[in-house]
Amino acid sequence: MTAVPKPRARHYATKAKVRSYIETARELGVKVGGFEVTPDGTIRILAEQAARSATGASNAYDDWKREGN
């Protein structure tokens, strides 16, 4: 018989901690494109390229504008 683990309580990260993680990522040469904070306190730093592909930022309009139109 195994005990069922309790769900983790909400424990949001502080602004200072998020800022610190972003600064550390930049110091390591990562171009930060965004971040995600989950209710359990997990902080995910998204590289610029990953954030762009996740949001679908490169769409037909952006491509058209890049071509100088």
Sine and cosine of phi, psi and omega as CSV:
sin_phi,cos_phi,sin_psi,cos_psi,sin_omega,cos_omega
0.00,0.00,0.83,-0.56,0.00,-1.00
-0.93,-0.37,0.55,-0.84,0.01,-1.00
-0.97,0.22,0.65,-0.76,0.04,-1.00
-0.99,0.15,0.83,-0.56,-0.01,-1.00
-0.92,0.39,0.62,-0.79,0.04,-1.00
-0.97,0.25,0.57,-0.82,0.08,-1.00
-0.90,0.45,0.56,-0.83,-0.01,-1.00
-0.92,0.38,0.66,-0.75,0.02,-1.00
-0.95,0.31,0.40,-0.92,0.05,-1.00
-0.92,0.40,0.77,-0.64,0.00,-1.00
-0.52,-0.86,0.98,0.18,-0.06,-1.00
-0.90,0.43,0.56,-0.83,0.04,-1.00
-0.96,0.27,0.45,-0.89,0.03,-1.00
-1.00,0.10,0.34,-0.94,0.06,-1.00
-0.86,0.51,-0.64,0.77,-0.02,-1.00
-0.88,0.47,-0.66,0.76,-0.01,-1.00
-0.93,0.37,-0.68,0.73,0.03,-1.00
-0.88,0.47,-0.72,0.69,0.01,-1.00
-0.86,0.51,-0.67,0.74,0.01,-1.00
-0.89,0.46,-0.69,0.73,0.01,-1.00
-0.90,0.43,-0.65,0.76,0.01,-1.00
-0.91,0.42,-0.70,0.72,0.03,-1.00
-0.88,0.48,-0.66,0.75,0.02,-1.00
-0.90,0.44,-0.68,0.73,0.03,-1.00
-0.88,0.48,-0.69,0.73,0.02,-1.00
-0.90,0.44,-0.64,0.77,0.04,-1.00
-0.88,0.47,-0.50,0.87,0.02,-1.00
-1.00,0.09,0.05,1.00,0.07,-1.00
1.00,-0.02,0.19,0.98,0.01,-1.00
-1.00,0.08,0.78,-0.63,0.11,-0.99
-0.99,0.11,0.96,-0.28,-0.10,-1.00
-0.97,0.25,0.82,-0.58,0.02,-1.00
-0.96,-0.28,-0.23,0.97,0.00,-1.00
0.14,-0.99,0.00,-1.00,0.05,-1.00
-0.48,-0.88,0.32,-0.95,0.01,-1.00
-0.71,-0.71,0.70,-0.71,0.06,-1.00
-0.85,-0.53,0.82,-0.57,-0.02,-1.00
-0.99,-0.13,0.30,-0.95,-0.02,-1.00
-0.85,0.52,-0.43,0.90,-0.01,-1.00
-1.00,0.05,0.08,1.00,0.06,-1.00
0.99,-0.14,-0.02,1.00,0.02,-1.00
-0.92,0.38,0.72,-0.70,0.04,-1.00
-0.90,-0.43,0.82,-0.57,0.06,-1.00
-0.91,-0.42,0.82,-0.57,0.07,-1.00
-0.99,-0.12,0.81,-0.59,-0.03,-1.00
-0.97,-0.22,0.80,-0.60,0.07,-1.00
-0.91,0.41,0.45,-0.89,-0.06,-1.00
-0.80,0.60,-0.72,0.70,-0.02,-1.00
-0.90,0.44,-0.67,0.74,0.00,-1.00
-0.92,0.38,-0.64,0.77,0.01,-1.00
-0.91,0.41,-0.62,0.79,0.00,-1.00
-0.91,0.42,-0.69,0.72,-0.02,-1.00
-0.96,0.29,-0.50,0.87,0.00,-1.00
-0.95,0.32,-0.55,0.84,-0.02,-1.00
-1.00,-0.03,-0.15,0.99,-0.04,-1.00
0.93,0.37,0.53,0.85,-0.09,-1.00
-0.89,0.45,-0.47,0.88,0.02,-1.00
-1.00,0.04,1.00,-0.04,0.01,-1.00
-0.92,-0.40,-0.04,-1.00,-0.07,-1.00
-0.87,0.50,-0.63,0.77,0.01,-1.00
-0.89,0.45,-0.73,0.68,0.01,-1.00
-0.87,0.49,-0.67,0.74,0.03,-1.00
-0.88,0.47,-0.68,0.74,0.00,-1.00
-0.89,0.45,-0.69,0.72,0.02,-1.00
-0.91,0.41,-0.60,0.80,0.01,-1.00
-0.90,0.44,-0.50,0.87,0.01,-1.00
-0.97,0.23,-0.05,1.00,0.07,-1.00
1.00,-0.08,0.29,0.96,0.01,-1.00
-1.00,0.03,0.00,0.00,0.00,0.00
